[in-house]
Amino acid sequence: MRHDADRFDRPVQFLNGRFDIKLSTADSGGKIFVVDTVRSGHGGPPLHYHHDQDEWFLVQDGRFRIQVGEALHELGPGDTILGPKGIPHAFLNLTPAARLLVAFLPAGSMEAFFAHALLDPRSEEFRALSRKHGMEVVGPPLSL
């Protein structure tokens, strides 16, 4: 698969970026779901946690501030961090353009979440969609 391509040629625009599926839930029998996020501006998701998934991040380009629990980390290209299930986490793109690879283990219904997540992350509809897919929003997005 090409570096700048979605697995199904259906990238999703969400949270200041383009989300390209790299490894589908179906490809892995539900063990993992991997999405490449090409960030086109500052921003990121609200502080949230997953009931059943660990979320692993790999910074490919740019710089990110990532919160896991109470700790804030600044990461650059090649750096990784894990957001374990049950622990609140969020990220913020610190550079005008950046790229972050994200893996969900196990996949759960995260692929379906991204297919429908075109909502304002501050809305009650977004919170309800998150709950439907095993996540709880517990705070606002990180800010500069």
N, CA, C and O atoms as CSV, one atom per row, in Angstrom:
chain,resi,resn,atom,element,x,y,z
A,1,MET,N,N,0.844,-1.170,0.000
A,1,MET,CA,C,0.000,0.000,0.000
A,1,MET,C,C,0.893,1.238,0.000
A,1,MET,O,O,1.930,1.279,0.663
A,2,ARG,N,N,0.466,2.240,-0.756
A,2,ARG,CA,C,1.239,3.482,-0.852
A,2,ARG,C,C,1.221,4.233,0.486
A,2,ARG,O,O,0.282,4.126,1.274
A,3,HIS,N,N,2.288,4.988,0.705
A,3,HIS,CA,C,2.468,5.772,1.927
A,3,HIS,C,C,1.303,6.724,2.170
A,3,HIS,O,O,0.832,6.829,3.303
A,4,ASP,N,N,0.830,7.411,1.157
A,4,ASP,CA,C,-0.231,8.403,1.284
A,4,ASP,C,C,-1.569,7.884,0.770
A,4,ASP,O,O,-2.276,8.593,0.054
A,5,ALA,N,N,-1.923,6.643,1.135
A,5,ALA,CA,C,-3.167,6.060,0.639
A,5,ALA,C,C,-3.941,5.401,1.775
A,5,ALA,O,O,-3.363,4.897,2.738
A,6,ASP,N,N,-5.240,5.419,1.635
A,6,ASP,CA,C,-6.125,4.712,2.543
A,6,ASP,C,C,-6.328,3.293,2.017
A,6,ASP,O,O,-6.400,3.083,0.806
A,7,ARG,N,N,-6.419,2.340,2.904
A,7,ARG,CA,C,-6.571,0.926,2.543
A,7,ARG,C,C,-7.733,0.706,1.571
A,7,ARG,O,O,-7.663,-0.157,0.695
A,8,PHE,N,N,-8.807,1.498,1.735
A,8,PHE,CA,C,-10.003,1.327,0.912
A,8,PHE,C,C,-10.265,2.518,-0.003
A,8,PHE,O,O,-11.350,2.635,-0.572
A,9,ASP,N,N,-9.276,3.404,-0.149
A,9,ASP,CA,C,-9.418,4.629,-0.941
A,9,ASP,C,C,-10.596,5.481,-0.473
A,9,ASP,O,O,-11.289,6.096,-1.283
A,10,ARG,N,N,-10.818,5.511,0.867
A,10,ARG,CA,C,-11.883,6.325,1.468
A,10,ARG,C,C,-11.356,7.039,2.709
A,10,ARG,O,O,-11.875,6.808,3.802
A,11,PRO,N,N,-10.348,7.893,2.580
A,11,PRO,CA,C,-9.833,8.578,3.770
A,11,PRO,C,C,-10.928,9.431,4.425
A,11,PRO,O,O,-11.852,9.897,3.758
A,12,VAL,N,N,-10.805,9.621,5.724
A,12,VAL,CA,C,-11.769,10.404,6.498
A,12,VAL,C,C,-11.102,11.688,6.969
A,12,VAL,O,O,-9.987,11.656,7.490
A,13,GLN,N,N,-11.775,12.812,6.790
A,13,GLN,CA,C,-11.309,14.086,7.330
A,13,GLN,C,C,-11.926,14.250,8.715
A,13,GLN,O,O,-13.148,14.236,8.866
A,14,PHE,N,N,-11.061,14.408,9.733
A,14,PHE,CA,C,-11.545,14.434,11.113
A,14,PHE,C,C,-10.501,15.098,11.998
A,14,PHE,O,O,-9.310,14.824,11.847
A,15,LEU,N,N,-10.915,15.961,12.912
A,15,LEU,CA,C,-10.029,16.570,13.906
A,15,LEU,C,C,-8.763,17.165,13.279
A,15,LEU,O,O,-7.654,16.797,13.666
A,16,ASN,N,N,-8.914,18.056,12.342
A,16,ASN,CA,C,-7.772,18.728,11.708
A,16,ASN,C,C,-6.821,17.769,11.008
A,16,ASN,O,O,-5.607,17.974,11.030
A,17,GLY,N,N,-7.351,16.738,10.395
A,17,GLY,CA,C,-6.463,15.830,9.702
A,17,GLY,C,C,-7.185,14.838,8.816
A,17,GLY,O,O,-8.411,14.734,8.824
A,18,ARG,N,N,-6.385,14.111,8.049
A,18,ARG,CA,C,-6.882,13.047,7.182
A,18,ARG,C,C,-6.510,11.718,7.830
A,18,ARG,O,O,-5.366,11.523,8.239
A,19,PHE,N,N,-7.464,10.817,7.921
A,19,PHE,CA,C,-7.236,9.513,8.520
A,19,PHE,C,C,-7.251,8.467,7.427
A,19,PHE,O,O,-8.261,8.277,6.750
A,20,ASP,N,N,-6.116,7.782,7.252
A,20,ASP,CA,C,-5.979,6.708,6.268
A,20,ASP,C,C,-5.884,5.374,7.005
A,20,ASP,O,O,-4.978,5.175,7.814
A,21,ILE,N,N,-6.802,4.472,6.732
A,21,ILE,CA,C,-6.711,3.131,7.304
A,21,ILE,C,C,-5.523,2.424,6.667
A,21,ILE,O,O,-5.405,2.370,5.443
A,22,LYS,N,N,-4.654,1.889,7.495
A,22,LYS,CA,C,-3.504,1.123,7.008
A,22,LYS,C,C,-3.696,-0.369,7.233
A,22,LYS,O,O,-3.283,-1.184,6.408
A,23,LEU,N,N,-4.327,-0.731,8.358
A,23,LEU,CA,C,-4.613,-2.134,8.651
A,23,LEU,C,C,-6.028,-2.195,9.208
A,23,LEU,O,O,-6.301,-1.687,10.295
A,24,SER,N,N,-6.908,-2.811,8.465
A,24,SER,CA,C,-8.312,-2.882,8.824
A,24,SER,C,C,-8.551,-3.914,9.921
A,24,SER,O,O,-7.784,-4.860,10.096
A,25,THR,N,N,-9.624,-3.700,10.642
A,25,THR,CA,C,-10.055,-4.673,11.651
A,25,THR,C,C,-10.224,-6.052,11.010
A,25,THR,O,O,-9.818,-7.061,11.587
A,26,ALA,N,N,-10.814,-6.092,9.834
A,26,ALA,CA,C,-11.036,-7.367,9.138
A,26,ALA,C,C,-9.723,-8.022,8.724
A,26,ALA,O,O,-9.621,-9.248,8.704
A,27,ASP,N,N,-8.709,-7.203,8.391
A,27,ASP,CA,C,-7.406,-7.748,7.986
A,27,ASP,C,C,-6.752,-8.546,9.107
A,27,ASP,O,O,-6.019,-9.502,8.852
A,28,SER,N,N,-7.020,-8.147,10.355
A,28,SER,CA,C,-6.330,-8.745,11.499
A,28,SER,C,C,-7.224,-9.655,12.332
A,28,SER,O,O,-6.830,-10.094,13.412
A,29,GLY,N,N,-8.416,-9.937,11.840
A,29,GLY,CA,C,-9.340,-10.749,12.625
A,29,GLY,C,C,-9.720,-10.080,13.936
A,29,GLY,O,O,-10.009,-10.756,14.924
A,30,GLY,N,N,-9.721,-8.745,13.944
A,30,GLY,CA,C,-10.108,-7.984,15.129
A,30,GLY,C,C,-9.000,-7.741,16.139
A,30,GLY,O,O,-9.240,-7.143,17.188
A,31,LYS,N,N,-7.792,-8.196,15.837
A,31,LYS,CA,C,-6.686,-8.039,16.797
A,31,LYS,C,C,-6.134,-6.621,16.856
A,31,LYS,O,O,-5.692,-6.170,17.912
A,32,ILE,N,N,-6.158,-5.908,15.715
A,32,ILE,CA,C,-5.548,-4.582,15.657
A,32,ILE,C,C,-6.206,-3.762,14.544
A,32,ILE,O,O,-6.645,-4.303,13.529
A,33,PHE,N,N,-6.261,-2.461,14.756
A,33,PHE,CA,C,-6.720,-1.513,13.747
A,33,PHE,C,C,-5.686,-0.395,13.730
A,33,PHE,O,O,-5.382,0.184,14.774
A,34,VAL,N,N,-5.138,-0.084,12.545
A,34,VAL,CA,C,-4.083,0.926,12.426
A,34,VAL,C,C,-4.528,2.008,11.457
A,34,VAL,O,O,-4.992,1.728,10.352
A,35,VAL,N,N,-4.374,3.260,11.900
A,35,VAL,CA,C,-4.747,4.403,11.078
A,35,VAL,C,C,-3.574,5.388,11.064
A,35,VAL,O,O,-2.936,5.632,12.089
A,36,ASP,N,N,-3.309,5.939,9.893
A,36,ASP,CA,C,-2.267,6.954,9.709
A,36,ASP,C,C,-2.981,8.298,9.670
A,36,ASP,O,O,-3.862,8.504,8.835
A,37,THR,N,N,-2.615,9.212,10.558
A,37,THR,CA,C,-3.272,10.516,10.574
A,37,THR,C,C,-2.302,11.566,10.055
A,37,THR,O,O,-1.209,11.740,10.594
A,38,VAL,N,N,-2.708,12.250,9.021
A,38,VAL,CA,C,-1.923,13.332,8.434
A,38,VAL,C,C,-2.553,14.621,8.943
A,38,VAL,O,O,-3.636,15.007,8.504
A,39,ARG,N,N,-1.875,15.282,9.866
A,39,ARG,CA,C,-2.417,16.443,10.561
A,39,ARG,C,C,-2.151,17.716,9.765
A,39,ARG,O,O,-1.009,18.006,9.406
A,40,SER,N,N,-3.207,18.470,9.495
A,40,SER,CA,C,-3.083,19.682,8.686
A,40,SER,C,C,-3.225,20.952,9.515
A,40,SER,O,O,-3.413,22.036,8.962
A,41,GLY,N,N,-3.140,20.829,10.803
A,41,GLY,CA,C,-3.229,21.981,11.682
A,41,GLY,C,C,-3.142,21.542,13.123
A,41,GLY,O,O,-3.116,20.348,13.420
A,42,HIS,N,N,-3.098,22.509,14.014
A,42,HIS,CA,C,-3.059,22.208,15.438
A,42,HIS,C,C,-4.378,21.567,15.848
A,42,HIS,O,O,-5.415,21.798,15.225
A,43,GLY,N,N,-4.327,20.778,16.881
A,43,GLY,CA,C,-5.547,20.189,17.401
A,43,GLY,C,C,-5.392,18.712,17.664
A,43,GLY,O,O,-4.345,18.117,17.406
A,44,GLY,N,N,-6.463,18.131,18.186
A,44,GLY,CA,C,-6.489,16.717,18.508
A,44,GLY,C,C,-7.782,16.384,19.215
A,44,GLY,O,O,-8.645,17.249,19.366
A,45,PRO,N,N,-7.932,15.147,19.649
A,45,PRO,CA,C,-9.184,14.698,20.255
A,45,PRO,C,C,-9.328,15.205,21.689
A,45,PRO,O,O,-8.355,15.627,22.313
A,46,PRO,N,N,-10.551,15.156,22.197
A,46,PRO,CA,C,-10.725,15.475,23.610
A,46,PRO,C,C,-10.086,14.384,24.479
A,46,PRO,O,O,-9.842,13.270,24.016
A,47,LEU,N,N,-9.824,14.721,25.721
A,47,LEU,CA,C,-9.303,13.743,26.675
A,47,LEU,C,C,-10.346,12.627,26.804
A,47,LEU,O,O,-11.521,12.884,27.067
A,48,HIS,N,N,-9.895,11.397,26.615
A,48,HIS,CA,C,-10.807,10.260,26.612
A,48,HIS,C,C,-10.070,9.008,27.045
A,48,HIS,O,O,-8.843,8.993,27.137
A,49,TYR,N,N,-10.831,7.959,27.310
A,49,TYR,CA,C,-10.225,6.649,27.542
A,49,TYR,C,C,-11.084,5.583,26.879
A,49,TYR,O,O,-12.263,5.790,26.591
A,50,HIS,N,N,-10.461,4.452,26.650
A,50,HIS,CA,C,-11.128,3.304,26.033
A,50,HIS,C,C,-11.353,2.239,27.106
A,50,HIS,O,O,-10.475,1.988,27.932
A,51,HIS,N,N,-12.519,1.623,27.091
A,51,HIS,CA,C,-12.811,0.551,28.048
A,51,HIS,C,C,-12.013,-0.705,27.730
A,51,HIS,O,O,-11.575,-1.407,28.641
A,52,ASP,N,N,-11.817,-0.999,26.432
A,52,ASP,CA,C,-11.239,-2.293,26.044
A,52,ASP,C,C,-9.999,-2.221,25.170
A,52,ASP,O,O,-9.371,-3.252,24.934
A,53,GLN,N,N,-9.618,-1.041,24.678
A,53,GLN,CA,C,-8.483,-0.937,23.758
A,53,GLN,C,C,-7.323,-0.169,24.376
A,53,GLN,O,O,-7.516,0.827,25.074
A,54,ASP,N,N,-6.119,-0.649,24.107
A,54,ASP,CA,C,-4.921,0.153,24.277
A,54,ASP,C,C,-4.777,0.956,22.993
A,54,ASP,O,O,-5.153,0.488,21.918
A,55,GLU,N,N,-4.228,2.173,23.100
A,55,GLU,CA,C,-4.003,3.020,21.921
A,55,GLU,C,C,-2.515,3.374,21.890
A,55,GLU,O,O,-1.986,3.983,22.820
A,56,TRP,N,N,-1.857,2.982,20.805
A,56,TRP,CA,C,-0.412,3.187,20.665
A,56,TRP,C,C,-0.170,4.241,19.599
A,56,TRP,O,O,-0.796,4.226,18.539
A,57,PHE,N,N,0.754,5.165,19.894
A,57,PHE,CA,C,1.054,6.284,18.999
A,57,PHE,C,C,2.506,6.226,18.548
A,57,PHE,O,O,3.398,5.947,19.348
A,58,LEU,N,N,2.745,6.490,17.257
A,58,LEU,CA,C,4.087,6.618,16.687
A,58,LEU,C,C,4.128,7.929,15.913
A,58,LEU,O,O,3.431,8.080,14.909
A,59,VAL,N,N,4.941,8.876,16.374
A,59,VAL,CA,C,5.089,10.144,15.666
A,59,VAL,C,C,5.978,9.907,14.457
A,59,VAL,O,O,7.106,9.432,14.586
A,60,GLN,N,N,5.456,10.245,13.270
A,60,GLN,CA,C,6.229,10.081,12.047
A,60,GLN,C,C,6.852,11.398,11.602
A,60,GLN,O,O,7.998,11.422,11.153
A,61,ASP,N,N,6.102,12.501,11.724
A,61,ASP,CA,C,6.585,13.836,11.362
A,61,ASP,C,C,5.978,14.838,12.329
A,61,ASP,O,O,4.889,14.618,12.860
A,62,GLY,N,N,6.680,15.934,12.556
A,62,GLY,CA,C,6.167,16.998,13.411
A,62,GLY,C,C,6.410,16.719,14.876
A,62,GLY,O,O,7.200,15.849,15.243
A,63,ARG,N,N,5.709,17.481,15.712
A,63,ARG,CA,C,5.821,17.339,17.167
A,63,ARG,C,C,4.426,17.287,17.766
A,63,ARG,O,O,3.510,17.970,17.308
A,64,PHE,N,N,4.281,16.467,18.796
A,64,PHE,CA,C,3.003,16.290,19.479
A,64,PHE,C,C,3.188,16.392,20.983
A,64,PHE,O,O,4.212,15.982,21.529
A,65,ARG,N,N,2.184,16.942,21.637
A,65,ARG,CA,C,2.062,16.849,23.091
A,65,ARG,C,C,1.017,15.764,23.321
A,65,ARG,O,O,-0.099,15.834,22.807
A,66,ILE,N,N,1.402,14.764,24.103
A,66,ILE,CA,C,0.494,13.656,24.373
A,66,ILE,C,C,0.351,13.503,25.879
A,66,ILE,O,O,1.339,13.400,26.608
A,67,GLN,N,N,-0.890,13.491,26.327
A,67,GLN,CA,C,-1.186,13.284,27.734
A,67,GLN,C,C,-1.618,11.848,27.920
A,67,GLN,O,O,-2.473,11.348,27.190
A,68,VAL,N,N,-1.019,11.178,28.910
A,68,VAL,CA,C,-1.435,9.837,29.321
A,68,VAL,C,C,-1.556,9.895,30.839
A,68,VAL,O,O,-0.567,10.100,31.542
A,69,GLY,N,N,-2.755,9.715,31.329
A,69,GLY,CA,C,-2.994,9.918,32.761
A,69,GLY,C,C,-2.787,11.393,33.068
A,69,GLY,O,O,-3.337,12.256,32.383
A,70,GLU,N,N,-2.005,11.684,34.082
A,70,GLU,CA,C,-1.717,13.073,34.455
A,70,GLU,C,C,-0.447,13.593,33.772
A,70,GLU,O,O,-0.180,14.794,33.809
A,71,ALA,N,N,0.332,12.714,33.154
A,71,ALA,CA,C,1.638,13.085,32.592
A,71,ALA,C,C,1.511,13.641,31.171
A,71,ALA,O,O,0.780,13.103,30.340
A,72,LEU,N,N,2.238,14.731,30.915
A,72,LEU,CA,C,2.332,15.312,29.576
A,72,LEU,C,C,3.686,14.970,28.988
A,72,LEU,O,O,4.705,15.074,29.671
A,73,HIS,N,N,3.708,14.563,27.725
A,73,HIS,CA,C,4.940,14.190,27.030
A,73,HIS,C,C,5.002,14.961,25.718
A,73,HIS,O,O,3.981,15.134,25.052
A,74,GLU,N,N,6.196,15.428,25.341
A,74,GLU,CA,C,6.382,16.029,24.015
A,74,GLU,C,C,7.196,15.039,23.204
A,74,GLU,O,O,8.284,14.627,23.607
A,75,LEU,N,N,6.648,14.663,22.049
A,75,LEU,CA,C,7.280,13.651,21.223
A,75,LEU,C,C,7.539,14.170,19.823
A,75,LEU,O,O,6.791,14.996,19.299
A,76,GLY,N,N,8.619,13.668,19.222
A,76,GLY,CA,C,8.991,14.000,17.863
A,76,GLY,C,C,9.126,12.743,17.025
A,76,GLY,O,O,8.808,11.649,17.492
A,77,PRO,N,N,9.593,12.886,15.792
A,77,PRO,CA,C,9.681,11.754,14.868
A,77,PRO,C,C,10.403,10.546,15.462
A,77,PRO,O,O,11.504,10.656,16.003
A,78,GLY,N,N,9.750,9.399,15.343
A,78,GLY,CA,C,10.300,8.145,15.850
A,78,GLY,C,C,9.908,7.817,17.273
A,78,GLY,O,O,10.093,6.684,17.716
A,79,ASP,N,N,9.361,8.801,18.013
A,79,ASP,CA,C,8.956,8.571,19.398
A,79,ASP,C,C,7.610,7.859,19.445
A,79,ASP,O,O,6.754,8.070,18.586
A,80,THR,N,N,7.431,7.009,20.463
A,80,THR,CA,C,6.184,6.271,20.649
A,80,THR,C,C,5.718,6.382,22.091
A,80,THR,O,O,6.503,6.664,22.997
A,81,ILE,N,N,4.437,6.158,22.284
A,81,ILE,CA,C,3.880,6.114,23.638
A,81,ILE,C,C,2.594,5.295,23.590
A,81,ILE,O,O,1.923,5.230,22.560
A,82,LEU,N,N,2.264,4.675,24.712
A,82,LEU,CA,C,1.065,3.854,24.820
A,82,LEU,C,C,0.055,4.538,25.730
A,82,LEU,O,O,0.401,5.009,26.813
A,83,GLY,N,N,-1.192,4.590,25.283
A,83,GLY,CA,C,-2.321,5.000,26.112
A,83,GLY,C,C,-3.077,3.739,26.503
A,83,GLY,O,O,-3.920,3.263,25.743
A,84,PRO,N,N,-2.785,3.187,27.692
A,84,PRO,CA,C,-3.433,1.927,28.083
A,84,PRO,C,C,-4.942,2.083,28.287
A,84,PRO,O,O,-5.427,3.160,28.631
A,85,LYS,N,N,-5.663,1.004,28.070
A,85,LYS,CA,C,-7.110,1.046,28.287
A,85,LYS,C,C,-7.395,1.498,29.722
A,85,LYS,O,O,-6.676,1.156,30.660
A,86,GLY,N,N,-8.476,2.282,29.856
A,86,GLY,CA,C,-8.871,2.758,31.170
A,86,GLY,C,C,-8.138,3.991,31.655
A,86,GLY,O,O,-8.507,4.554,32.685
A,87,ILE,N,N,-7.097,4.431,30.936
A,87,ILE,CA,C,-6.303,5.603,31.324
A,87,ILE,C,C,-6.621,6.745,30.361
A,87,ILE,O,O,-6.464,6.578,29.151
A,88,PRO,N,N,-7.065,7.906,30.864
A,88,PRO,CA,C,-7.365,9.032,29.974
A,88,PRO,C,C,-6.133,9.465,29.183
A,88,PRO,O,O,-5.021,9.505,29.712
A,89,HIS,N,N,-6.350,9.788,27.911
A,89,HIS,CA,C,-5.259,10.236,27.052
A,89,HIS,C,C,-5.801,11.154,25.959
A,89,HIS,O,O,-6.982,11.110,25.615
A,90,ALA,N,N,-4.915,11.978,25.428
A,90,ALA,CA,C,-5.247,12.901,24.334
A,90,ALA,C,C,-3.940,13.337,23.696
A,90,ALA,O,O,-2.873,13.198,24.294
A,91,PHE,N,N,-4.026,13.865,22.478
A,91,PHE,CA,C,-2.830,14.414,21.842
A,91,PHE,C,C,-3.155,15.754,21.215
A,91,PHE,O,O,-4.308,16.065,20.917
A,92,LEU,N,N,-2.101,16.541,21.022
A,92,LEU,CA,C,-2.208,17.849,20.383
A,92,LEU,C,C,-1.060,17.984,19.408
A,92,LEU,O,O,0.103,17.848,19.787
A,93,ASN,N,N,-1.382,18.252,18.151
A,93,ASN,CA,C,-0.354,18.529,17.157
A,93,ASN,C,C,0.220,19.913,17.450
A,93,ASN,O,O,-0.534,20.883,17.526
A,94,LEU,N,N,1.529,20.022,17.614
A,94,LEU,CA,C,2.178,21.297,17.942
A,94,LEU,C,C,2.732,22.017,16.722
A,94,LEU,O,O,3.165,23.164,16.829
A,95,THR,N,N,2.726,21.364,15.567
A,95,THR,CA,C,3.326,21.933,14.366
A,95,THR,C,C,2.259,22.124,13.285
A,95,THR,O,O,1.219,21.466,13.328
A,96,PRO,N,N,2.500,23.010,12.322
A,96,PRO,CA,C,1.482,23.267,11.286
A,96,PRO,C,C,1.089,22.026,10.496
A,96,PRO,O,O,-0.050,21.914,10.043
A,97,ALA,N,N,2.005,21.111,10.331
A,97,ALA,CA,C,1.716,19.852,9.636
A,97,ALA,C,C,2.466,18.748,10.363
A,97,ALA,O,O,3.584,18.955,10.836
A,98,ALA,N,N,1.851,17.579,10.449
A,98,ALA,CA,C,2.472,16.473,11.174
A,98,ALA,C,C,1.808,15.166,10.759
A,98,ALA,O,O,0.815,15.151,10.032
A,99,ARG,N,N,2.389,14.071,11.243
A,99,ARG,CA,C,1.848,12.752,10.896
A,99,ARG,C,C,2.002,11.839,12.105
A,99,ARG,O,O,3.067,11.766,12.718
A,100,LEU,N,N,0.910,11.141,12.435
A,100,LEU,CA,C,0.880,10.282,13.612
A,100,LEU,C,C,0.229,8.957,13.236
A,100,LEU,O,O,-0.903,8.931,12.751
A,101,LEU,N,N,0.942,7.861,13.458
A,101,LEU,CA,C,0.388,6.527,13.243
A,101,LEU,C,C,-0.226,6.075,14.564
A,101,LEU,O,O,0.405,6.184,15.615
A,102,VAL,N,N,-1.459,5.569,14.510
A,102,VAL,CA,C,-2.174,5.171,15.721
A,102,VAL,C,C,-2.685,3.744,15.545
A,102,VAL,O,O,-3.274,3.402,14.520
A,103,ALA,N,N,-2.448,2.915,16.571
A,103,ALA,CA,C,-2.924,1.528,16.553
A,103,ALA,C,C,-3.824,1.288,17.758
A,103,ALA,O,O,-3.537,1.743,18.865
A,104,PHE,N,N,-4.913,0.568,17.524
A,104,PHE,CA,C,-5.849,0.191,18.578
A,104,PHE,C,C,-5.780,-1.318,18.752
A,104,PHE,O,O,-5.948,-2.074,17.795
A,105,LEU,N,N,-5.528,-1.752,20.001
A,105,LEU,CA,C,-5.347,-3.169,20.284
A,105,LEU,C,C,-6.222,-3.577,21.460
A,105,LEU,O,O,-6.029,-3.029,22.545
A,106,PRO,N,N,-7.162,-4.493,21.323
A,106,PRO,CA,C,-7.661,-5.027,20.059
A,106,PRO,C,C,-8.441,-3.961,19.297
A,106,PRO,O,O,-8.663,-2.861,19.802
A,107,ALA,N,N,-8.843,-4.290,18.108
A,107,ALA,CA,C,-9.479,-3.307,17.232
A,107,ALA,C,C,-10.819,-2.815,17.760
A,107,ALA,O,O,-11.153,-1.639,17.617
A,108,GLY,N,N,-11.584,-3.712,18.370
A,108,GLY,CA,C,-12.922,-3.332,18.823
A,108,GLY,C,C,-13.721,-2.755,17.660
A,108,GLY,O,O,-13.660,-3.273,16.545
A,109,SER,N,N,-14.472,-1.680,17.920
A,109,SER,CA,C,-15.263,-1.056,16.857
A,109,SER,C,C,-14.706,0.309,16.475
A,109,SER,O,O,-15.445,1.184,16.023
A,110,MET,N,N,-13.396,0.489,16.656
A,110,MET,CA,C,-12.788,1.787,16.356
A,110,MET,C,C,-12.877,2.140,14.874
A,110,MET,O,O,-13.037,3.313,14.535
A,111,GLU,N,N,-12.778,1.170,14.000
A,111,GLU,CA,C,-12.891,1.456,12.566
A,111,GLU,C,C,-14.280,2.019,12.254
A,111,GLU,O,O,-14.402,2.963,11.473
A,112,ALA,N,N,-15.308,1.456,12.846
A,112,ALA,CA,C,-16.668,1.968,12.658
A,112,ALA,C,C,-16.813,3.357,13.268
A,112,ALA,O,O,-17.524,4.198,12.720
A,113,PHE,N,N,-16.149,3.608,14.395
A,113,PHE,CA,C,-16.185,4.939,15.007
A,113,PHE,C,C,-15.678,5.991,14.027
A,113,PHE,O,O,-16.339,7.006,13.809
A,114,PHE,N,N,-14.515,5.756,13.438
A,114,PHE,CA,C,-13.939,6.738,12.516
A,114,PHE,C,C,-14.792,6.918,11.260
A,114,PHE,O,O,-14.798,7.995,10.665
A,115,ALA,N,N,-15.497,5.891,10.863
A,115,ALA,CA,C,-16.366,6.010,9.686
A,115,ALA,C,C,-17.538,6.949,9.940
A,115,ALA,O,O,-18.138,7.462,8.994
A,116,HIS,N,N,-17.872,7.181,11.219
A,116,HIS,CA,C,-19.035,8.012,11.567
A,116,HIS,C,C,-18.687,9.228,12.408
A,116,HIS,O,O,-19.589,9.932,12.861
A,117,ALA,N,N,-17.425,9.494,12.628
A,117,ALA,CA,C,-17.002,10.513,13.594
A,117,ALA,C,C,-16.822,11.901,12.996
A,117,ALA,O,O,-15.858,12.593,13.326
A,118,LEU,N,N,-17.710,12.310,12.144
A,118,LEU,CA,C,-17.596,13.631,11.528
A,118,LEU,C,C,-18.333,14.692,12.340
A,118,LEU,O,O,-18.798,15.691,11.791
A,119,LEU,N,N,-18.436,14.473,13.629
A,119,LEU,CA,C,-19.156,15.366,14.521
A,119,LEU,C,C,-18.198,16.316,15.231
A,119,LEU,O,O,-16.999,16.047,15.307
A,120,ASP,N,N,-18.711,17.402,15.740
A,120,ASP,CA,C,-17.938,18.317,16.573
A,120,ASP,C,C,-17.566,17.577,17.855
A,120,ASP,O,O,-18.455,17.107,18.565
A,121,PRO,N,N,-16.259,17.460,18.172
A,121,PRO,CA,C,-15.850,16.692,19.358
A,121,PRO,C,C,-16.318,17.298,20.674
A,121,PRO,O,O,-16.193,16.661,21.720
A,122,ARG,N,N,-16.851,18.506,20.644
A,122,ARG,CA,C,-17.371,19.118,21.874
A,122,ARG,C,C,-18.861,18.846,22.051
A,122,ARG,O,O,-19.439,19.247,23.061
A,123,SER,N,N,-19.488,18.180,21.100
A,123,SER,CA,C,-20.938,17.983,21.128
A,123,SER,C,C,-21.343,16.744,21.924
A,123,SER,O,O,-20.555,15.818,22.116
A,124,GLU,N,N,-22.580,16.756,22.373
A,124,GLU,CA,C,-23.132,15.584,23.057
A,124,GLU,C,C,-23.250,14.414,22.080
A,124,GLU,O,O,-23.124,13.259,22.487
A,125,GLU,N,N,-23.489,14.695,20.800
A,125,GLU,CA,C,-23.572,13.625,19.800
A,125,GLU,C,C,-22.237,12.892,19.690
A,125,GLU,O,O,-22.204,11.670,19.546
A,126,PHE,N,N,-21.122,13.654,19.760
A,126,PHE,CA,C,-19.802,13.028,19.712
A,126,PHE,C,C,-19.586,12.147,20.944
A,126,PHE,O,O,-19.073,11.033,20.836
A,127,ARG,N,N,-19.982,12.654,22.118
A,127,ARG,CA,C,-19.846,11.865,23.352
A,127,ARG,C,C,-20.657,10.570,23.251
A,127,ARG,O,O,-20.193,9.504,23.655
A,128,ALA,N,N,-21.870,10.677,22.710
A,128,ALA,CA,C,-22.724,9.493,22.569
A,128,ALA,C,C,-22.112,8.489,21.587
A,128,ALA,O,O,-22.120,7.286,21.845
A,129,LEU,N,N,-21.582,8.979,20.463
A,129,LEU,CA,C,-20.921,8.101,19.500
A,129,LEU,C,C,-19.712,7.429,20.145
A,129,LEU,O,O,-19.481,6.235,19.951
A,130,SER,N,N,-18.948,8.196,20.909
A,130,SER,CA,C,-17.782,7.638,21.610
A,130,SER,C,C,-18.207,6.516,22.555
A,130,SER,O,O,-17.610,5.440,22.549
A,131,ARG,N,N,-19.232,6.764,23.365
A,131,ARG,CA,C,-19.721,5.730,24.294
A,131,ARG,C,C,-20.161,4.474,23.542
A,131,ARG,O,O,-19.891,3.355,23.977
A,132,LYS,N,N,-20.840,4.668,22.410
A,132,LYS,CA,C,-21.295,3.526,21.599
A,132,LYS,C,C,-20.121,2.646,21.175
A,132,LYS,O,O,-20.277,1.439,20.991
A,133,HIS,N,N,-18.935,3.262,21.018
A,133,HIS,CA,C,-17.752,2.522,20.557
A,133,HIS,C,C,-16.729,2.301,21.670
A,133,HIS,O,O,-15.538,2.137,21.406
A,134,GLY,N,N,-17.206,2.299,22.920
A,134,GLY,CA,C,-16.357,1.900,24.044
A,134,GLY,C,C,-15.406,2.946,24.571
A,134,GLY,O,O,-14.395,2.610,25.187
A,135,MET,N,N,-15.714,4.221,24.336
A,135,MET,CA,C,-14.856,5.314,24.832
A,135,MET,C,C,-15.678,6.239,25.715
A,135,MET,O,O,-16.892,6.364,25.558
A,136,GLU,N,N,-14.993,6.877,26.639
A,136,GLU,CA,C,-15.596,7.913,27.466
A,136,GLU,C,C,-14.788,9.198,27.289
A,136,GLU,O,O,-13.572,9.201,27.480
A,137,VAL,N,N,-15.457,10.276,26.928
A,137,VAL,CA,C,-14.823,11.588,26.868
A,137,VAL,C,C,-14.865,12.153,28.281
A,137,VAL,O,O,-15.935,12.264,28.880
A,138,VAL,N,N,-13.687,12.514,28.815
A,138,VAL,CA,C,-13.607,12.955,30.214
A,138,VAL,C,C,-13.017,14.349,30.368
A,138,VAL,O,O,-12.835,14.825,31.489
A,139,GLY,N,N,-12.716,15.011,29.250
A,139,GLY,CA,C,-12.171,16.351,29.328
A,139,GLY,C,C,-12.045,16.968,27.955
A,139,GLY,O,O,-12.310,16.317,26.944
A,140,PRO,N,N,-11.639,18.229,27.921
A,140,PRO,CA,C,-11.499,18.930,26.644
A,140,PRO,C,C,-10.227,18.496,25.914
A,140,PRO,O,O,-9.377,17.812,26.485
A,141,PRO,N,N,-10.104,18.898,24.646
A,141,PRO,CA,C,-8.828,18.673,23.941
A,141,PRO,C,C,-7.705,19.445,24.624
A,141,PRO,O,O,-7.958,20.420,25.332
A,142,LEU,N,N,-6.491,19.019,24.417
A,142,LEU,CA,C,-5.332,19.754,24.905
A,142,LEU,C,C,-5.240,21.064,24.128
A,142,LEU,O,O,-5.714,21.145,22.994
A,143,SER,N,N,-4.635,22.087,24.727
A,143,SER,CA,C,-4.492,23.366,24.041
A,143,SER,C,C,-3.030,23.789,24.025
A,143,SER,O,O,-2.211,23.311,24.810
A,144,LEU,N,N,-2.729,24.704,23.103
A,144,LEU,CA,C,-1.352,25.210,22.974
A,144,LEU,C,C,-0.955,26.004,24.193
A,144,LEU,O,O,0.167,26.506,24.263
